[in-house]
């Protein structure tokens, strides 16, 4: 189970903002609307909880960037809910 200070386990429909250092793999801040999730995991060498999420990339203003789905492995303690500049 994720630590109390994290946002908790992500779910379908969540809109999230994740800094570049807190997800694998990509560049820049990630804004995403979650369409499916995988089980929470502890990544080798880390003591933090991560979760693979699938979804649609968003622009900073919350509008959809592309119809092409993407995925990312995100550090749960660093995820912010909502689209935040």
PDB file of N, CA, C and O in Angstrom:
ATOM      1  N   UNK A   1       0.840  -1.184   0.000  1.00  0.00           N
ATOM      2  CA  UNK A   1       0.000   0.000   0.000  1.00  0.00           C
ATOM      3  C   UNK A   1       0.882   1.244   0.000  1.00  0.00           C
ATOM      4  O   UNK A   1       1.883   1.272   0.716  1.00  0.00           O
ATOM      5  N   UNK A   2       0.545   2.274  -0.780  1.00  0.00           N
ATOM      6  CA  UNK A   2       1.348   3.492  -0.815  1.00  0.00           C
ATOM      7  C   UNK A   2       1.366   4.204   0.530  1.00  0.00           C
ATOM      8  O   UNK A   2       0.438   4.055   1.324  1.00  0.00           O
ATOM      9  N   UNK A   3       2.424   4.981   0.791  1.00  0.00           N
ATOM     10  CA  UNK A   3       2.493   5.725   2.044  1.00  0.00           C
ATOM     11  C   UNK A   3       1.390   6.774   2.137  1.00  0.00           C
ATOM     12  O   UNK A   3       0.830   7.187   1.121  1.00  0.00           O
ATOM     13  N   UNK A   4       1.081   7.201   3.352  1.00  0.00           N
ATOM     14  CA  UNK A   4      -0.033   8.114   3.594  1.00  0.00           C
ATOM     15  C   UNK A   4       0.122   9.461   2.895  1.00  0.00           C
ATOM     16  O   UNK A   4      -0.882  10.093   2.564  1.00  0.00           O
ATOM     17  N   UNK A   5       1.353   9.916   2.662  1.00  0.00           N
ATOM     18  CA  UNK A   5       1.541  11.232   2.053  1.00  0.00           C
ATOM     19  C   UNK A   5       1.350  11.220   0.540  1.00  0.00           C
ATOM     20  O   UNK A   5       1.323  12.285  -0.077  1.00  0.00           O
ATOM     21  N   UNK A   6       1.217  10.058  -0.066  1.00  0.00           N
ATOM     22  CA  UNK A   6       1.016  10.004  -1.519  1.00  0.00           C
ATOM     23  C   UNK A   6      -0.453  10.223  -1.851  1.00  0.00           C
ATOM     24  O   UNK A   6      -1.303  10.281  -0.962  1.00  0.00           O
ATOM     25  N   UNK A   7      -0.742  10.343  -3.160  1.00  0.00           N
ATOM     26  CA  UNK A   7      -2.123  10.539  -3.582  1.00  0.00           C
ATOM     27  C   UNK A   7      -2.912   9.248  -3.493  1.00  0.00           C
ATOM     28  O   UNK A   7      -4.132   9.262  -3.657  1.00  0.00           O
ATOM     29  N   UNK A   8      -2.250   8.140  -3.240  1.00  0.00           N
ATOM     30  CA  UNK A   8      -2.930   6.852  -3.202  1.00  0.00           C
ATOM     31  C   UNK A   8      -2.917   6.200  -4.567  1.00  0.00           C
ATOM     32  O   UNK A   8      -2.343   6.730  -5.519  1.00  0.00           O
ATOM     33  N   UNK A   9      -3.540   5.073  -4.653  1.00  0.00           N
ATOM     34  CA  UNK A   9      -3.583   4.332  -5.896  1.00  0.00           C
ATOM     35  C   UNK A   9      -4.417   5.104  -6.913  1.00  0.00           C
ATOM     36  O   UNK A   9      -5.503   5.595  -6.603  1.00  0.00           O
ATOM     37  N   UNK A  10      -3.894   5.203  -8.122  1.00  0.00           N
ATOM     38  CA  UNK A  10      -4.607   5.924  -9.181  1.00  0.00           C
ATOM     39  C   UNK A  10      -5.714   5.061  -9.748  1.00  0.00           C
ATOM     40  O   UNK A  10      -5.668   3.834  -9.670  1.00  0.00           O
ATOM     41  N   UNK A  11      -6.713   5.723 -10.322  1.00  0.00           N
ATOM     42  CA  UNK A  11      -7.846   4.977 -10.879  1.00  0.00           C
ATOM     43  C   UNK A  11      -8.255   5.572 -12.217  1.00  0.00           C
ATOM     44  O   UNK A  11      -7.901   6.706 -12.540  1.00  0.00           O
ATOM     45  N   UNK A  12      -8.999   4.799 -12.985  1.00  0.00           N
ATOM     46  CA  UNK A  12      -9.491   5.237 -14.288  1.00  0.00           C
ATOM     47  C   UNK A  12     -10.303   6.521 -14.119  1.00  0.00           C
ATOM     48  O   UNK A  12     -11.138   6.631 -13.221  1.00  0.00           O
ATOM     49  N   UNK A  13     -10.043   7.483 -14.993  1.00  0.00           N
ATOM     50  CA  UNK A  13     -10.736   8.764 -14.940  1.00  0.00           C
ATOM     51  C   UNK A  13      -9.945   9.868 -14.268  1.00  0.00           C
ATOM     52  O   UNK A  13     -10.237  11.048 -14.466  1.00  0.00           O
ATOM     53  N   UNK A  14      -8.925   9.496 -13.459  1.00  0.00           N
ATOM     54  CA  UNK A  14      -8.090  10.515 -12.824  1.00  0.00           C
ATOM     55  C   UNK A  14      -7.364  11.329 -13.890  1.00  0.00           C
ATOM     56  O   UNK A  14      -6.975  10.796 -14.929  1.00  0.00           O
ATOM     57  N   UNK A  15      -7.187  12.593 -13.632  1.00  0.00           N
ATOM     58  CA  UNK A  15      -6.333  13.453 -14.445  1.00  0.00           C
ATOM     59  C   UNK A  15      -5.143  13.794 -13.566  1.00  0.00           C
ATOM     60  O   UNK A  15      -5.313  14.270 -12.443  1.00  0.00           O
ATOM     61  N   UNK A  16      -3.929  13.550 -14.074  1.00  0.00           N
ATOM     62  CA  UNK A  16      -2.739  13.684 -13.235  1.00  0.00           C
ATOM     63  C   UNK A  16      -1.688  14.584 -13.873  1.00  0.00           C
ATOM     64  O   UNK A  16      -1.647  14.762 -15.090  1.00  0.00           O
ATOM     65  N   UNK A  17      -0.841  15.144 -13.014  1.00  0.00           N
ATOM     66  CA  UNK A  17       0.325  15.912 -13.411  1.00  0.00           C
ATOM     67  C   UNK A  17       1.528  15.272 -12.731  1.00  0.00           C
ATOM     68  O   UNK A  17       1.511  15.032 -11.524  1.00  0.00           O
ATOM     69  N   UNK A  18       2.587  14.993 -13.522  1.00  0.00           N
ATOM     70  CA  UNK A  18       3.772  14.340 -12.975  1.00  0.00           C
ATOM     71  C   UNK A  18       5.019  15.022 -13.536  1.00  0.00           C
ATOM     72  O   UNK A  18       5.156  15.173 -14.750  1.00  0.00           O
ATOM     73  N   UNK A  19       5.924  15.432 -12.651  1.00  0.00           N
ATOM     74  CA  UNK A  19       7.188  16.039 -13.084  1.00  0.00           C
ATOM     75  C   UNK A  19       8.045  14.990 -13.798  1.00  0.00           C
ATOM     76  O   UNK A  19       7.920  13.792 -13.544  1.00  0.00           O
ATOM     77  N   UNK A  20       8.910  15.455 -14.687  1.00  0.00           N
ATOM     78  CA  UNK A  20       9.747  14.562 -15.491  1.00  0.00           C
ATOM     79  C   UNK A  20      10.536  13.562 -14.646  1.00  0.00           C
ATOM     80  O   UNK A  20      10.654  12.399 -15.032  1.00  0.00           O
ATOM     81  N   UNK A  21      11.069  13.979 -13.523  1.00  0.00           N
ATOM     82  CA  UNK A  21      11.897  13.092 -12.690  1.00  0.00           C
ATOM     83  C   UNK A  21      11.089  11.996 -11.995  1.00  0.00           C
ATOM     84  O   UNK A  21      11.658  11.065 -11.425  1.00  0.00           O
ATOM     85  N   UNK A  22       9.751  12.113 -12.046  1.00  0.00           N
ATOM     86  CA  UNK A  22       8.906  11.194 -11.297  1.00  0.00           C
ATOM     87  C   UNK A  22       8.120  10.216 -12.166  1.00  0.00           C
ATOM     88  O   UNK A  22       7.160   9.601 -11.703  1.00  0.00           O
ATOM     89  N   UNK A  23       8.530  10.074 -13.422  1.00  0.00           N
ATOM     90  CA  UNK A  23       7.918   9.050 -14.269  1.00  0.00           C
ATOM     91  C   UNK A  23       8.943   8.505 -15.254  1.00  0.00           C
ATOM     92  O   UNK A  23       9.951   9.142 -15.558  1.00  0.00           O
ATOM     93  N   UNK A  24       8.653   7.321 -15.734  1.00  0.00           N
ATOM     94  CA  UNK A  24       9.482   6.662 -16.738  1.00  0.00           C
ATOM     95  C   UNK A  24       8.586   6.336 -17.913  1.00  0.00           C
ATOM     96  O   UNK A  24       7.545   5.727 -17.667  1.00  0.00           O
ATOM     97  N   UNK A  25       8.836   6.632 -19.021  1.00  0.00           N
ATOM     98  CA  UNK A  25       9.917   7.340 -19.644  1.00  0.00           C
ATOM     99  C   UNK A  25       9.342   8.440 -20.483  1.00  0.00           C
ATOM    100  O   UNK A  25       8.270   8.280 -21.068  1.00  0.00           O
ATOM    101  N   UNK A  26      10.031   9.560 -20.557  1.00  0.00           N
ATOM    102  CA  UNK A  26       9.591  10.692 -21.339  1.00  0.00           C
ATOM    103  C   UNK A  26      10.344  11.937 -20.918  1.00  0.00           C
ATOM    104  O   UNK A  26      11.189  11.893 -20.024  1.00  0.00           O
ATOM    105  N   UNK A  27      10.036  13.036 -21.561  1.00  0.00           N
ATOM    106  CA  UNK A  27      10.687  14.299 -21.224  1.00  0.00           C
ATOM    107  C   UNK A  27       9.633  15.352 -20.931  1.00  0.00           C
ATOM    108  O   UNK A  27       8.570  15.380 -21.551  1.00  0.00           O
ATOM    109  N   UNK A  28       9.942  16.202 -19.992  1.00  0.00           N
ATOM    110  CA  UNK A  28       9.026  17.272 -19.610  1.00  0.00           C
ATOM    111  C   UNK A  28       7.943  16.792 -18.654  1.00  0.00           C
ATOM    112  O   UNK A  28       7.838  15.604 -18.347  1.00  0.00           O
ATOM    113  N   UNK A  29       7.153  17.734 -18.200  1.00  0.00           N
ATOM    114  CA  UNK A  29       6.029  17.416 -17.308  1.00  0.00           C
ATOM    115  C   UNK A  29       4.994  16.602 -18.077  1.00  0.00           C
ATOM    116  O   UNK A  29       4.716  16.875 -19.245  1.00  0.00           O
ATOM    117  N   UNK A  30       4.431  15.604 -17.410  1.00  0.00           N
ATOM    118  CA  UNK A  30       3.402  14.749 -18.014  1.00  0.00           C
ATOM    119  C   UNK A  30       2.036  15.142 -17.454  1.00  0.00           C
ATOM    120  O   UNK A  30       1.828  15.165 -16.241  1.00  0.00           O
ATOM    121  N   UNK A  31       1.117  15.449 -18.358  1.00  0.00           N
ATOM    122  CA  UNK A  31      -0.282  15.667 -18.002  1.00  0.00           C
ATOM    123  C   UNK A  31      -1.048  14.554 -18.684  1.00  0.00           C
ATOM    124  O   UNK A  31      -0.880  14.350 -19.887  1.00  0.00           O
ATOM    125  N   UNK A  32      -1.895  13.817 -17.949  1.00  0.00           N
ATOM    126  CA  UNK A  32      -2.545  12.638 -18.513  1.00  0.00           C
ATOM    127  C   UNK A  32      -3.913  12.393 -17.909  1.00  0.00           C
ATOM    128  O   UNK A  32      -4.138  12.659 -16.729  1.00  0.00           O
ATOM    129  N   UNK A  33      -4.823  11.885 -18.722  1.00  0.00           N
ATOM    130  CA  UNK A  33      -6.110  11.377 -18.248  1.00  0.00           C
ATOM    131  C   UNK A  33      -5.983   9.857 -18.250  1.00  0.00           C
ATOM    132  O   UNK A  33      -5.740   9.256 -19.297  1.00  0.00           O
ATOM    133  N   UNK A  34      -6.143   9.242 -17.099  1.00  0.00           N
ATOM    134  CA  UNK A  34      -5.918   7.806 -16.928  1.00  0.00           C
ATOM    135  C   UNK A  34      -7.077   7.000 -17.512  1.00  0.00           C
ATOM    136  O   UNK A  34      -8.242   7.261 -17.211  1.00  0.00           O
ATOM    137  N   UNK A  35      -6.736   5.999 -18.368  1.00  0.00           N
ATOM    138  CA  UNK A  35      -7.753   5.126 -18.953  1.00  0.00           C
ATOM    139  C   UNK A  35      -7.648   3.695 -18.439  1.00  0.00           C
ATOM    140  O   UNK A  35      -8.618   2.942 -18.525  1.00  0.00           O
ATOM    141  N   UNK A  36      -6.489   3.303 -17.907  1.00  0.00           N
ATOM    142  CA  UNK A  36      -6.348   2.000 -17.248  1.00  0.00           C
ATOM    143  C   UNK A  36      -5.106   2.035 -16.367  1.00  0.00           C
ATOM    144  O   UNK A  36      -4.197   2.836 -16.581  1.00  0.00           O
ATOM    145  N   UNK A  37      -5.085   1.156 -15.380  1.00  0.00           N
ATOM    146  CA  UNK A  37      -3.975   1.108 -14.426  1.00  0.00           C
ATOM    147  C   UNK A  37      -3.533  -0.336 -14.217  1.00  0.00           C
ATOM    148  O   UNK A  37      -4.288  -1.282 -14.442  1.00  0.00           O
ATOM    149  N   UNK A  38      -2.299  -0.469 -13.783  1.00  0.00           N
ATOM    150  CA  UNK A  38      -1.752  -1.767 -13.424  1.00  0.00           C
ATOM    151  C   UNK A  38      -1.493  -1.772 -11.922  1.00  0.00           C
ATOM    152  O   UNK A  38      -1.546  -0.717 -11.290  1.00  0.00           O
ATOM    153  N   UNK A  39      -1.216  -2.931 -11.339  1.00  0.00           N
ATOM    154  CA  UNK A  39      -0.981  -2.991  -9.894  1.00  0.00           C
ATOM    155  C   UNK A  39       0.195  -2.116  -9.448  1.00  0.00           C
ATOM    156  O   UNK A  39       1.142  -1.897 -10.203  1.00  0.00           O
ATOM    157  N   UNK A  40       0.119  -1.626  -8.223  1.00  0.00           N
ATOM    158  CA  UNK A  40       1.205  -0.855  -7.617  1.00  0.00           C
ATOM    159  C   UNK A  40       2.399  -1.785  -7.429  1.00  0.00           C
ATOM    160  O   UNK A  40       2.240  -2.971  -7.139  1.00  0.00           O
ATOM    161  N   UNK A  41       3.606  -1.223  -7.601  1.00  0.00           N
ATOM    162  CA  UNK A  41       4.824  -2.021  -7.462  1.00  0.00           C
ATOM    163  C   UNK A  41       5.917  -1.210  -6.791  1.00  0.00           C
ATOM    164  O   UNK A  41       5.850   0.017  -6.723  1.00  0.00           O
ATOM    165  N   UNK A  42       6.921  -1.914  -6.299  1.00  0.00           N
ATOM    166  CA  UNK A  42       8.119  -1.274  -5.774  1.00  0.00           C
ATOM    167  C   UNK A  42       9.209  -1.556  -6.800  1.00  0.00           C
ATOM    168  O   UNK A  42       9.522  -2.712  -7.082  1.00  0.00           O
ATOM    169  N   UNK A  43       9.788  -0.485  -7.360  1.00  0.00           N
ATOM    170  CA  UNK A  43      10.810  -0.620  -8.385  1.00  0.00           C
ATOM    171  C   UNK A  43      12.127  -1.010  -7.723  1.00  0.00           C
ATOM    172  O   UNK A  43      12.450  -0.512  -6.644  1.00  0.00           O
ATOM    173  N   UNK A  44      12.892  -1.902  -8.364  1.00  0.00           N
ATOM    174  CA  UNK A  44      14.185  -2.350  -7.823  1.00  0.00           C
ATOM    175  C   UNK A  44      15.033  -1.172  -7.361  1.00  0.00           C
ATOM    176  O   UNK A  44      15.186  -0.186  -8.081  1.00  0.00           O
ATOM    177  N   UNK A  45      15.576  -1.281  -6.167  1.00  0.00           N
ATOM    178  CA  UNK A  45      16.444  -0.255  -5.624  1.00  0.00           C
ATOM    179  C   UNK A  45      15.717   0.948  -5.027  1.00  0.00           C
ATOM    180  O   UNK A  45      16.354   1.813  -4.427  1.00  0.00           O
ATOM    181  N   UNK A  46      14.427   1.016  -5.179  1.00  0.00           N
ATOM    182  CA  UNK A  46      13.645   2.141  -4.649  1.00  0.00           C
ATOM    183  C   UNK A  46      12.819   1.638  -3.460  1.00  0.00           C
ATOM    184  O   UNK A  46      12.521   0.447  -3.363  1.00  0.00           O
ATOM    185  N   UNK A  47      12.465   2.526  -2.587  1.00  0.00           N
ATOM    186  CA  UNK A  47      11.580   2.163  -1.484  1.00  0.00           C
ATOM    187  C   UNK A  47      10.230   2.815  -1.648  1.00  0.00           C
ATOM    188  O   UNK A  47       9.415   2.824  -0.726  1.00  0.00           O
ATOM    189  N   UNK A  48       9.994   3.361  -2.829  1.00  0.00           N
ATOM    190  CA  UNK A  48       8.747   4.059  -3.084  1.00  0.00           C
ATOM    191  C   UNK A  48       7.848   3.230  -3.988  1.00  0.00           C
ATOM    192  O   UNK A  48       8.307   2.353  -4.720  1.00  0.00           O
ATOM    193  N   UNK A  49       6.575   3.527  -3.920  1.00  0.00           N
ATOM    194  CA  UNK A  49       5.590   2.820  -4.725  1.00  0.00           C
ATOM    195  C   UNK A  49       5.398   3.512  -6.065  1.00  0.00           C
ATOM    196  O   UNK A  49       5.323   4.738  -6.147  1.00  0.00           O
ATOM    197  N   UNK A  50       5.321   2.706  -7.104  1.00  0.00           N
ATOM    198  CA  UNK A  50       5.133   3.178  -8.467  1.00  0.00           C
ATOM    199  C   UNK A  50       3.928   2.458  -9.056  1.00  0.00           C
ATOM    200  O   UNK A  50       3.567   1.372  -8.603  1.00  0.00           O
ATOM    201  N   UNK A  51       3.313   3.055 -10.053  1.00  0.00           N
ATOM    202  CA  UNK A  51       2.183   2.412 -10.713  1.00  0.00           C
ATOM    203  C   UNK A  51       2.239   2.741 -12.206  1.00  0.00           C
ATOM    204  O   UNK A  51       2.452   3.891 -12.591  1.00  0.00           O
ATOM    205  N   UNK A  52       2.047   1.722 -13.036  1.00  0.00           N
ATOM    206  CA  UNK A  52       1.960   1.945 -14.472  1.00  0.00           C
ATOM    207  C   UNK A  52       0.546   2.375 -14.801  1.00  0.00           C
ATOM    208  O   UNK A  52      -0.425   1.714 -14.434  1.00  0.00           O
ATOM    209  N   UNK A  53       0.446   3.502 -15.505  1.00  0.00           N
ATOM    210  CA  UNK A  53      -0.849   4.025 -15.918  1.00  0.00           C
ATOM    211  C   UNK A  53      -0.867   4.157 -17.434  1.00  0.00           C
ATOM    212  O   UNK A  53       0.150   4.457 -18.059  1.00  0.00           O
ATOM    213  N   UNK A  54      -2.024   3.932 -18.004  1.00  0.00           N
ATOM    214  CA  UNK A  54      -2.247   4.102 -19.438  1.00  0.00           C
ATOM    215  C   UNK A  54      -3.259   5.222 -19.573  1.00  0.00           C
ATOM    216  O   UNK A  54      -4.156   5.366 -18.743  1.00  0.00           O
ATOM    217  N   UNK A  55      -3.109   6.011 -20.621  1.00  0.00           N
ATOM    218  CA  UNK A  55      -4.067   7.096 -20.780  1.00  0.00           C
ATOM    219  C   UNK A  55      -3.811   7.942 -21.995  1.00  0.00           C
ATOM    220  O   UNK A  55      -3.128   7.533 -22.934  1.00  0.00           O
ATOM    221  N   UNK A  56      -4.373   9.130 -21.961  1.00  0.00           N
ATOM    222  CA  UNK A  56      -4.252  10.083 -23.060  1.00  0.00           C
ATOM    223  C   UNK A  56      -3.501  11.306 -22.556  1.00  0.00           C
ATOM    224  O   UNK A  56      -3.820  11.863 -21.506  1.00  0.00           O
ATOM    225  N   UNK A  57      -2.494  11.710 -23.327  1.00  0.00           N
ATOM    226  CA  UNK A  57      -1.705  12.883 -22.969  1.00  0.00           C
ATOM    227  C   UNK A  57      -2.556  14.144 -23.113  1.00  0.00           C
ATOM    228  O   UNK A  57      -3.360  14.271 -24.037  1.00  0.00           O
ATOM    229  N   UNK A  58      -2.360  15.058 -22.187  1.00  0.00           N
ATOM    230  CA  UNK A  58      -3.089  16.322 -22.184  1.00  0.00           C
ATOM    231  C   UNK A  58      -2.117  17.491 -22.322  1.00  0.00           C
ATOM    232  O   UNK A  58      -0.926  17.364 -22.039  1.00  0.00           O
ATOM    233  N   UNK A  59      -2.636  18.606 -22.754  1.00  0.00           N
ATOM    234  CA  UNK A  59      -1.875  19.845 -22.732  1.00  0.00           C
ATOM    235  C   UNK A  59      -1.969  20.437 -21.330  1.00  0.00           C
ATOM    236  O   UNK A  59      -2.766  19.993 -20.504  1.00  0.00           O
ATOM    237  N   UNK A  60      -1.167  21.417 -21.087  1.00  0.00           N
ATOM    238  CA  UNK A  60      -1.147  22.087 -19.774  1.00  0.00           C
ATOM    239  C   UNK A  60      -2.517  22.614 -19.382  1.00  0.00           C
ATOM    240  O   UNK A  60      -2.848  22.650 -18.197  1.00  0.00           O
ATOM    241  N   UNK A  61      -3.329  23.028 -20.372  1.00  0.00           N
ATOM    242  CA  UNK A  61      -4.659  23.584 -20.069  1.00  0.00           C
ATOM    243  C   UNK A  61      -5.728  22.506 -19.885  1.00  0.00           C
ATOM    244  O   UNK A  61      -6.889  22.825 -19.626  1.00  0.00           O
ATOM    245  N   UNK A  62      -5.348  21.232 -20.018  1.00  0.00           N
ATOM    246  CA  UNK A  62      -6.289  20.131 -19.815  1.00  0.00           C
ATOM    247  C   UNK A  62      -6.922  19.599 -21.085  1.00  0.00           C
ATOM    248  O   UNK A  62      -7.623  18.588 -21.046  1.00  0.00           O
ATOM    249  N   UNK A  63      -6.688  20.264 -22.219  1.00  0.00           N
ATOM    250  CA  UNK A  63      -7.233  19.758 -23.483  1.00  0.00           C
ATOM    251  C   UNK A  63      -6.400  18.565 -23.952  1.00  0.00           C
ATOM    252  O   UNK A  63      -5.212  18.467 -23.647  1.00  0.00           O
ATOM    253  N   UNK A  64      -7.024  17.678 -24.682  1.00  0.00           N
ATOM    254  CA  UNK A  64      -6.368  16.454 -25.127  1.00  0.00           C
ATOM    255  C   UNK A  64      -5.318  16.769 -26.182  1.00  0.00           C
ATOM    256  O   UNK A  64      -5.596  17.495 -27.137  1.00  0.00           O
ATOM    257  N   UNK A  65      -4.111  16.228 -26.017  1.00  0.00           N
ATOM    258  CA  UNK A  65      -3.005  16.473 -26.925  1.00  0.00           C
ATOM    259  C   UNK A  65      -3.069  15.567 -28.149  1.00  0.00           C
ATOM    260  O   UNK A  65      -2.757  15.992 -29.261  1.00  0.00           O
ATOM    261  N   UNK A  66      -3.478  14.303 -27.936  1.00  0.00           N
ATOM    262  CA  UNK A  66      -3.460  13.326 -29.017  1.00  0.00           C
ATOM    263  C   UNK A  66      -4.467  12.222 -28.727  1.00  0.00           C
ATOM    264  O   UNK A  66      -4.816  11.971 -27.573  1.00  0.00           O
ATOM    265  N   UNK A  67      -4.931  11.564 -29.790  1.00  0.00           N
ATOM    266  CA  UNK A  67      -5.792  10.389 -29.622  1.00  0.00           C
ATOM    267  C   UNK A  67      -4.970   9.132 -29.387  1.00  0.00           C
ATOM    268  O   UNK A  67      -5.512   8.079 -29.051  1.00  0.00           O
ATOM    269  N   UNK A  68      -3.681   9.246 -29.562  1.00  0.00           N
ATOM    270  CA  UNK A  68      -2.799   8.090 -29.410  1.00  0.00           C
ATOM    271  C   UNK A  68      -2.554   7.801 -27.928  1.00  0.00           C
ATOM    272  O   UNK A  68      -2.070   8.668 -27.201  1.00  0.00           O
ATOM    273  N   UNK A  69      -2.886   6.593 -27.477  1.00  0.00           N
ATOM    274  CA  UNK A  69      -2.671   6.253 -26.063  1.00  0.00           C
ATOM    275  C   UNK A  69      -1.184   6.219 -25.720  1.00  0.00           C
ATOM    276  O   UNK A  69      -0.339   5.972 -26.580  1.00  0.00           O
ATOM    277  N   UNK A  70      -0.890   6.467 -24.475  1.00  0.00           N
ATOM    278  CA  UNK A  70       0.487   6.344 -23.989  1.00  0.00           C
ATOM    279  C   UNK A  70       0.452   5.733 -22.592  1.00  0.00           C
ATOM    280  O   UNK A  70      -0.608   5.612 -21.979  1.00  0.00           O
ATOM    281  N   UNK A  71       1.611   5.356 -22.108  1.00  0.00           N
ATOM    282  CA  UNK A  71       1.684   4.821 -20.749  1.00  0.00           C
ATOM    283  C   UNK A  71       2.904   5.408 -20.068  1.00  0.00           C
ATOM    284  O   UNK A  71       3.818   5.915 -20.718  1.00  0.00           O
ATOM    285  N   UNK A  72       2.900   5.329 -18.751  1.00  0.00           N
ATOM    286  CA  UNK A  72       4.041   5.785 -17.962  1.00  0.00           C
ATOM    287  C   UNK A  72       4.033   5.059 -16.630  1.00  0.00           C
ATOM    288  O   UNK A  72       2.976   4.734 -16.090  1.00  0.00           O
ATOM    289  N   UNK A  73       5.209   4.813 -16.115  1.00  0.00           N
ATOM    290  CA  UNK A  73       5.387   4.290 -14.769  1.00  0.00           C
ATOM    291  C   UNK A  73       5.627   5.504 -13.886  1.00  0.00           C
ATOM    292  O   UNK A  73       6.640   6.186 -14.040  1.00  0.00           O
ATOM    293  N   UNK A  74       4.706   5.789 -12.957  1.00  0.00           N
ATOM    294  CA  UNK A  74       4.767   7.021 -12.166  1.00  0.00           C
ATOM    295  C   UNK A  74       5.030   6.731 -10.690  1.00  0.00           C
ATOM    296  O   UNK A  74       4.534   5.752 -10.134  1.00  0.00           O
ATOM    297  N   UNK A  75       5.821   7.603 -10.073  1.00  0.00           N
ATOM    298  CA  UNK A  75       6.097   7.522  -8.634  1.00  0.00           C
ATOM    299  C   UNK A  75       4.866   8.076  -7.920  1.00  0.00           C
ATOM    300  O   UNK A  75       4.571   9.265  -8.039  1.00  0.00           O
ATOM    301  N   UNK A  76       4.149   7.240  -7.188  1.00  0.00           N
ATOM    302  CA  UNK A  76       2.874   7.660  -6.593  1.00  0.00           C
ATOM    303  C   UNK A  76       3.013   8.827  -5.621  1.00  0.00           C
ATOM    304  O   UNK A  76       2.126   9.679  -5.553  1.00  0.00           O
ATOM    305  N   UNK A  77       4.103   8.879  -4.876  1.00  0.00           N
ATOM    306  CA  UNK A  77       4.273   9.955  -3.893  1.00  0.00           C
ATOM    307  C   UNK A  77       4.405  11.324  -4.552  1.00  0.00           C
ATOM    308  O   UNK A  77       4.227  12.346  -3.889  1.00  0.00           O
ATOM    309  N   UNK A  78       4.715  11.358  -5.853  1.00  0.00           N
ATOM    310  CA  UNK A  78       4.952  12.626  -6.532  1.00  0.00           C
ATOM    311  C   UNK A  78       3.806  13.059  -7.449  1.00  0.00           C
ATOM    312  O   UNK A  78       3.832  14.168  -7.985  1.00  0.00           O
ATOM    313  N   UNK A  79       2.819  12.212  -7.632  1.00  0.00           N
ATOM    314  CA  UNK A  79       1.708  12.531  -8.537  1.00  0.00           C
ATOM    315  C   UNK A  79       0.794  13.584  -7.923  1.00  0.00           C
ATOM    316  O   UNK A  79       0.463  13.523  -6.739  1.00  0.00           O
ATOM    317  N   UNK A  80       0.393  14.544  -8.740  1.00  0.00           N
ATOM    318  CA  UNK A  80      -0.603  15.528  -8.315  1.00  0.00           C
ATOM    319  C   UNK A  80      -1.857  15.278  -9.137  1.00  0.00           C
ATOM    320  O   UNK A  80      -1.781  15.106 -10.354  1.00  0.00           O
ATOM    321  N   UNK A  81      -2.997  15.256  -8.488  1.00  0.00           N
ATOM    322  CA  UNK A  81      -4.258  15.078  -9.206  1.00  0.00           C
ATOM    323  C   UNK A  81      -4.646  16.393  -9.852  1.00  0.00           C
ATOM    324  O   UNK A  81      -4.403  17.470  -9.308  1.00  0.00           O
ATOM    325  N   UNK A  82      -5.255  16.283 -11.030  1.00  0.00           N
ATOM    326  CA  UNK A  82      -5.673  17.463 -11.773  1.00  0.00           C
ATOM    327  C   UNK A  82      -4.563  17.950 -12.690  1.00  0.00           C
ATOM    328  O   UNK A  82      -3.405  17.554 -12.553  1.00  0.00           O
ATOM    329  N   UNK A  83      -4.929  18.804 -13.614  1.00  0.00           N
ATOM    330  CA  UNK A  83      -3.953  19.395 -14.514  1.00  0.00           C
ATOM    331  C   UNK A  83      -3.522  20.715 -13.907  1.00  0.00           C
ATOM    332  O   UNK A  83      -4.324  21.636 -13.754  1.00  0.00           O
ATOM    333  N   UNK A  84      -2.242  20.795 -13.564  1.00  0.00           N
ATOM    334  CA  UNK A  84      -1.727  21.976 -12.885  1.00  0.00           C
ATOM    335  C   UNK A  84      -0.498  22.483 -13.620  1.00  0.00           C
ATOM    336  O   UNK A  84       0.444  21.721 -13.839  1.00  0.00           O
ATOM    337  N   UNK A  85      -0.488  23.747 -14.004  1.00  0.00           N
ATOM    338  CA  UNK A  85       0.673  24.292 -14.725  1.00  0.00           C
ATOM    339  C   UNK A  85       1.931  24.313 -13.867  1.00  0.00           C
ATOM    340  O   UNK A  85       2.988  24.741 -14.331  1.00  0.00           O
TER     341      UNK A  85
END
